[in-house]
Amino acid sequence: MPMHDWTRVSAGTYHAFHNAWIEPLCVGTALSSMPLFLTTTHYIPLPLEETYTQSWVGVPERWKRVIVPDV
């Protein structure tokens, strides 16, 4: 896979210490769940792929064609 097809998703806390989750991903692949930090020690998982997929369902067809012309 060419390097320009890769990117990353990251989440972390930045207080007295740094804590980070970094997930590499490739264009066209499903997104991983990532943590949403509520405090420096507590987080909830965010199901990114399911959230974006459900959101896309609600986009009017007219705008889907503008955003992704081949839809």
C-alpha positions as CSV (number, residue, x, y, z in Angstrom):
1,M,0.0,0.0,0.0
2,P,1.5,3.4,-1.0
3,M,2.4,5.6,2.0
4,H,0.0,8.4,0.9
5,D,-3.0,5.9,1.4
6,W,-2.3,5.6,5.1
7,T,-3.3,8.1,7.9
8,R,-4.0,7.8,11.6
9,V,-6.7,8.4,14.2
10,S,-5.5,9.5,17.6
11,A,-7.0,10.2,21.0
12,G,-5.3,11.1,24.2
13,T,-5.2,13.0,27.5
14,Y,-2.8,15.9,27.9
15,H,-2.6,16.8,31.5
16,A,0.2,16.1,34.0
17,F,1.2,13.2,31.8
18,H,0.5,12.2,28.2
19,N,-1.5,9.1,27.3
20,A,-2.3,8.4,23.6
21,W,-4.1,5.8,21.5
22,I,-3.0,5.9,17.9
23,E,-4.7,3.7,15.3
24,P,-3.2,3.5,11.8
25,L,-5.8,3.2,9.1
26,C,-5.9,3.0,5.3
27,V,-8.2,5.0,3.0
28,G,-11.2,2.9,2.2
29,T,-11.0,0.7,5.3
30,A,-13.4,0.7,8.3
31,L,-12.6,3.1,11.2
32,S,-11.7,1.7,14.6
33,S,-13.4,2.5,17.8
34,M,-11.5,5.2,19.7
35,P,-11.7,6.4,23.3
36,L,-13.4,9.6,24.3
37,F,-11.7,10.7,27.5
38,L,-14.0,12.0,30.3
39,T,-11.2,12.3,32.8
40,T,-7.5,11.5,32.7
41,T,-8.3,7.9,33.7
42,H,-11.9,7.3,32.5
43,Y,-13.1,7.1,28.9
44,I,-15.9,5.6,26.8
45,P,-15.4,3.9,23.5
46,L,-16.6,5.7,20.4
47,P,-17.8,3.4,17.6
48,L,-16.6,5.7,14.7
49,E,-17.4,3.5,11.7
50,E,-21.0,2.8,12.9
51,T,-21.6,6.5,13.8
52,Y,-20.4,7.7,10.4
53,T,-22.3,5.0,8.6
54,Q,-25.6,5.9,10.4
55,S,-25.0,9.6,9.8
56,W,-24.5,9.0,6.1
57,V,-27.9,7.3,5.9
58,G,-29.5,10.6,7.0
59,V,-27.8,12.7,4.3
60,P,-30.2,13.7,1.5
61,E,-29.4,12.0,-1.9
62,R,-28.8,15.4,-3.5
63,W,-25.9,16.1,-1.1
64,K,-24.6,12.6,-1.3
65,R,-24.1,13.2,-5.1
66,V,-22.3,16.5,-4.3
67,I,-20.0,14.9,-1.7
68,V,-19.4,11.6,-3.6
69,P,-20.3,12.1,-7.3
70,D,-20.3,8.3,-8.0
71,V,-23.1,7.6,-5.4
